[in-house]
Amino acid sequence: EFEERIRRQLGDTPLSYVAEPKIDGLSLSVTYENGRLVRAVTRGDGKIGDDVTANARTIRSLPLSLTPPHDGRGIPESIEVRGEVYLPRSVFTRLNEERVRNDEEPFVNPRNAASGAMKQLDPRQVRERGLELFLYSIARISGAEPRSQSEALALLRDLGLRTNPEIRACSSLEDALAACESLREARHSLDYDIDGVVIKVDSLSHQRELGATSKFPRWAIAYKFPAEKASTVLEE
């Protein structure tokens, strides 16, 4: 149905997709000016977020300055990139073990721990929390724009920014569904939580033509994994 809706707008034009793990974390928008990190903002309500620049600077996987691309293009004068902050599962386990030893309430889940850390007033406490980040899109760039999501991801990597190694380029919707199944099987072996896969039309010109509703882009869809279930015994 997703592809049929796209076809009604775009006709029989060739389509390719990108399948990206849906990280269960905290959305972040980061701006670089002349290669230097100048601002980091949370998504907030979608229109107004919190300025968390000081805290973002403590995230090891977010560089304070960009590296020149290998093809000699040079660093964009201005670029805004978007990504997801998360707390690795291994760090989450270690932090909770420490909190239990200190008679503190353990964190409920990695997402809440990551979100709470970014709201801290002391960046030193954020550094100690051990947050990481994956970047997944370019919201704005000066100069020549990438032609596709695949090109945008390649440019992010060339600039020294971290993207998710599990992202897959897909030549068809069948390939995208296969990527979803592969990620569903691999989700428990990853050191971060994912709750699904986001499938995006690769061409950015097609994305612009498809546009968005008041809530969602028409060029992307979230393939959500079934909710995890477990049994427990109430002892008292």
C-alpha positions as CSV (number, residue, x, y, z in Angstrom):
1,E,0.0,0.0,0.0
2,F,2.9,2.4,0.8
3,E,4.4,1.8,-2.7
4,E,1.0,2.0,-4.4
5,R,0.4,5.5,-2.9
6,I,3.8,6.6,-4.2
7,R,3.0,5.2,-7.6
8,R,-0.2,7.2,-7.8
9,Q,1.9,10.4,-7.5
10,L,5.1,9.4,-9.3
11,G,3.8,7.0,-11.9
12,D,6.1,4.2,-13.2
13,T,9.4,6.0,-12.5
14,P,12.1,3.7,-11.1
15,L,12.2,3.6,-7.3
16,S,14.9,2.6,-4.9
17,Y,14.8,2.8,-1.1
18,V,17.0,3.0,2.0
19,A,16.2,0.9,5.1
20,E,17.4,2.4,8.3
21,P,17.2,0.9,11.9
22,K,14.7,2.9,13.9
23,I,16.8,3.8,17.0
24,D,14.8,4.1,20.2
25,G,16.5,7.2,21.5
26,L,16.3,11.0,21.6
27,S,16.2,13.1,18.3
28,L,18.9,15.8,18.0
29,S,19.5,18.5,15.4
30,V,23.1,19.7,15.1
31,T,24.4,22.7,13.2
32,Y,28.0,23.2,12.0
33,E,29.2,26.6,10.7
34,N,32.5,26.7,8.9
35,G,33.1,23.1,10.1
36,R,32.6,23.9,13.8
37,L,29.8,22.6,16.0
38,V,27.8,25.7,17.0
39,R,24.4,24.4,18.1
40,A,22.5,21.2,19.1
41,V,18.8,21.2,19.7
42,T,16.3,18.5,20.7
43,R,13.1,18.0,18.7
44,G,10.9,19.1,21.5
45,D,7.3,19.4,20.3
46,G,8.4,19.4,16.6
47,K,8.6,23.2,16.4
48,I,10.5,24.3,19.6
49,G,13.2,22.2,21.2
50,D,15.7,22.6,24.0
51,D,19.2,24.0,23.3
52,V,21.5,21.3,24.6
53,T,24.7,22.4,22.9
54,A,26.9,22.1,26.0
55,N,25.7,18.6,26.7
56,A,26.0,17.4,23.1
57,R,29.7,18.5,23.1
58,T,30.3,15.7,25.6
59,I,29.1,12.9,23.3
60,R,32.2,11.1,22.1
61,S,30.7,10.1,18.7
62,L,29.7,13.7,17.8
63,P,32.8,15.5,16.5
64,L,33.3,19.2,17.5
65,S,34.7,19.9,14.0
66,L,34.2,18.3,10.6
67,T,36.9,16.7,8.4
68,P,37.3,17.7,4.7
69,P,35.7,15.1,2.3
70,H,38.0,12.9,0.4
71,D,36.8,14.1,-3.0
72,G,38.1,17.6,-2.4
73,R,34.7,19.3,-2.2
74,G,35.6,21.1,1.0
75,I,33.6,21.5,4.2
76,P,30.1,23.2,3.7
77,E,30.0,26.7,5.1
78,S,26.8,25.7,6.9
79,I,25.2,22.3,7.5
80,E,22.4,21.1,9.8
81,V,22.3,17.3,10.4
82,R,19.8,15.2,12.3
83,G,20.3,12.1,14.4
84,E,19.4,10.0,17.4
85,V,21.1,10.0,20.8
86,Y,21.1,6.7,22.6
87,L,22.6,4.9,25.6
88,P,24.4,1.7,24.6
89,R,22.9,-1.4,26.3
90,S,26.2,-2.4,27.8
91,V,26.6,1.1,29.4
92,F,22.9,0.9,30.6
93,T,23.6,-2.4,32.4
94,R,26.8,-1.1,34.0
95,L,25.1,2.1,35.2
96,N,22.2,0.2,36.7
97,E,24.6,-2.1,38.5
98,E,26.4,0.9,40.0
99,R,23.0,2.5,41.0
100,V,21.9,-0.6,42.8
101,R,25.2,-0.8,44.7
102,N,24.7,2.8,45.7
103,D,21.1,2.2,46.8
104,E,19.8,4.3,44.0
105,E,16.7,3.6,41.8
106,P,17.8,1.9,38.6
107,F,16.9,3.5,35.2
108,V,13.8,2.0,33.6
109,N,15.2,1.7,30.1
110,P,18.1,3.1,28.0
111,R,15.9,5.7,26.2
112,N,14.7,7.3,29.4
113,A,18.3,7.4,30.7
114,A,19.5,9.1,27.5
115,S,16.7,11.6,27.5
116,G,17.2,12.4,31.2
117,A,21.0,12.9,30.6
118,M,20.5,15.4,27.9
119,K,18.3,17.5,30.3
120,Q,21.1,17.7,32.9
121,L,22.4,21.2,33.7
122,D,25.9,19.9,34.3
123,P,27.7,18.7,31.1
124,R,30.1,16.7,33.3
125,Q,27.3,14.5,34.4
126,V,26.3,14.0,30.7
127,R,29.9,12.9,29.9
128,E,29.8,10.3,32.7
129,R,26.5,8.9,31.3
130,G,28.3,7.6,28.2
131,L,25.8,8.6,25.5
132,E,26.4,7.8,21.8
133,L,24.8,9.1,18.6
134,F,24.0,8.1,15.0
135,L,23.3,10.7,12.3
136,Y,20.8,9.9,9.6
137,S,19.9,13.0,7.5
138,I,20.9,16.4,6.3
139,A,18.2,19.0,7.1
140,R,20.0,21.9,5.5
141,I,23.3,22.5,3.6
142,S,25.0,25.4,1.9
143,G,26.2,24.7,-1.6
144,A,25.5,21.6,-3.7
145,E,22.9,19.3,-2.2
146,P,23.1,15.5,-2.3
147,R,20.7,13.9,-4.9
148,S,19.7,11.0,-2.7
149,Q,19.5,9.8,0.9
150,S,22.4,7.4,0.0
151,E,24.5,10.3,-1.2
152,A,23.6,12.3,2.0
153,L,24.7,9.4,4.2
154,A,28.0,9.1,2.2
155,L,28.6,12.8,2.7
156,L,28.0,12.6,6.4
157,R,30.6,9.8,6.7
158,D,33.1,11.8,4.5
159,L,32.7,14.7,6.9
160,G,33.6,12.5,9.8
161,L,30.1,12.1,11.1
162,R,28.8,8.7,12.4
163,T,26.1,6.9,10.6
164,N,24.6,3.5,11.4
165,P,26.5,0.6,9.8
166,E,23.2,-1.4,9.6
167,I,21.6,1.0,7.0
168,R,20.9,-0.8,3.7
169,A,20.4,0.5,0.2
170,C,17.5,-1.3,-1.5
171,S,16.8,-1.5,-5.2
172,S,13.2,-2.6,-4.6
173,L,10.6,-2.8,-1.9
174,E,11.3,-6.6,-1.7
175,D,14.9,-5.8,-0.8
176,A,13.6,-3.3,1.8
177,L,11.4,-6.0,3.4
178,A,14.3,-8.4,3.4
179,A,16.4,-5.8,5.2
180,C,13.5,-5.4,7.8
181,E,13.5,-9.2,8.4
182,S,17.3,-9.2,8.7
183,L,17.3,-6.4,11.3
184,R,14.5,-8.0,13.2
185,E,16.6,-11.2,13.6
186,A,19.7,-9.2,14.5
187,R,18.1,-6.7,16.9
188,H,19.1,-8.5,20.1
189,S,22.7,-8.7,19.1
190,L,23.0,-4.9,18.7
191,D,24.3,-2.8,21.5
192,Y,21.4,-0.4,21.2
193,D,17.6,-0.6,21.1
194,I,15.7,-0.5,17.9
195,D,11.9,-0.9,17.6
196,G,11.6,-1.1,13.9
197,V,13.0,0.0,10.5
198,V,12.3,3.2,8.6
199,I,12.0,2.7,4.9
200,K,12.7,5.9,2.8
201,V,12.5,6.7,-0.9
202,D,16.1,7.2,-1.8
203,S,15.8,10.1,-4.3
204,L,15.5,13.5,-2.6
205,S,13.8,15.0,-5.6
206,H,11.1,12.2,-5.3
207,Q,10.9,13.0,-1.6
208,R,10.2,16.7,-2.3
209,E,7.6,15.8,-5.0
210,L,5.8,13.4,-2.6
211,G,5.8,15.9,0.2
212,A,4.2,15.3,3.6
213,T,0.9,15.3,5.4
214,S,0.4,17.4,8.5
215,K,2.1,14.7,10.6
216,F,4.2,12.4,8.4
217,P,6.3,12.4,5.2
218,R,4.7,10.5,2.3
219,W,8.1,9.2,1.2
220,A,8.9,7.2,4.4
221,I,7.2,4.5,6.4
222,A,8.0,2.9,9.8
223,Y,8.0,-0.9,9.8
224,K,7.4,-1.6,13.5
225,F,8.5,-4.8,15.1
226,P,6.0,-6.8,17.2
227,A,6.0,-5.7,20.8
228,E,8.2,-8.0,23.0
229,K,6.3,-10.1,25.5
230,A,7.3,-12.0,28.6
231,S,5.7,-13.8,31.5
232,T,6.3,-13.0,35.1
233,V,5.2,-14.4,38.5
234,L,3.6,-12.2,41.1
235,E,5.0,-13.6,44.4
236,E,3.4,-11.3,46.9
